[in-house]
Amino acid sequence: MVEVTLWGALSQLAGGQSKVEVEAKDIRELFRKLAEQYPGFEPWIDRGIAVAIDGTIYRDTWSKKLPEGAEIFLLPRLAGG
């Protein structure tokens, strides 16, 4: 189980919660389970969400493992390199 911190727009879709707990082993599973629990997340996931794990940002690495106890944030995806 990992605790995930959401940015403002996503927290509104999660009933005002700024943090949610999800049973997920990698980013792909995290996105799938979030979309199941909060259907309003799906359009955001389709547009692109960045995931920060312990301060490192991942944009397309859906197979990245989520270590237990890690600090995980969902962020709007920004363009650029």
C-alpha positions in Angstrom: 0.0 0.0 0.0 1.3 3.4 -0.9 0.2 6.9 0.1 -0.2 9.3 -2.8 -0.4 13.1 -2.6 -2.7 14.7 -5.2 -2.6 18.2 -6.7 -5.6 20.4 -6.3 -7.7 19.4 -9.4 -7.3 15.7 -8.6 -8.0 16.1 -4.9 -11.4 17.7 -5.9 -12.1 14.5 -7.9 -11.2 12.4 -4.9 -13.8 14.0 -2.7 -11.5 16.7 -1.4 -8.8 14.3 -0.2 -5.3 15.6 -0.7 -3.9 12.1 0.0 -5.2 8.6 -0.9 -3.9 5.1 -0.2 -3.6 2.6 -3.0 -2.5 -1.0 -3.2 -0.2 -0.8 -6.3 3.3 -2.1 -7.1 4.1 0.2 -10.1 2.9 3.4 -11.8 0.8 1.5 -14.3 -1.1 -0.3 -11.6 -1.4 2.9 -9.6 -3.1 4.7 -12.5 -5.4 1.7 -13.2 -6.6 1.5 -9.6 -7.0 5.3 -9.3 -9.2 5.3 -12.4 -11.3 2.5 -10.9 -11.7 4.2 -7.6 -12.1 7.7 -9.0 -13.5 7.6 -12.6 -13.0 11.4 -13.0 -9.2 10.7 -13.0 -9.2 8.9 -16.3 -9.2 11.9 -18.6 -6.3 13.4 -16.6 -4.4 10.1 -16.8 -5.1 10.0 -20.6 -3.7 13.6 -21.0 -0.6 12.7 -18.9 0.3 12.8 -15.3 3.8 13.0 -13.9 4.6 10.9 -10.8 7.3 12.1 -8.3 8.8 9.3 -6.2 11.1 10.5 -3.5 11.8 13.7 -5.5 12.5 12.1 -8.9 9.9 12.9 -11.6 8.7 10.1 -13.9 6.6 11.0 -17.0 6.4 7.8 -19.1 8.0 5.1 -17.0 4.8 3.2 -16.2 6.7 0.1 -15.1 8.6 2.1 -12.3 8.2 0.3 -9.0 6.6 2.1 -6.1 8.7 1.4 -3.0 6.7 1.1 0.3 7.2 4.2 2.4 8.2 6.4 -0.6 7.0 9.9 -0.9 4.7 9.9 -4.0 3.1 12.9 -5.6 0.9 13.1 -8.7 1.7 16.3 -10.7 0.3 17.8 -13.9 2.5 16.9 -16.7 4.5 19.8 -18.1 5.8 20.0 -21.6 9.6 20.3 -22.1 12.7 18.2 -21.9 
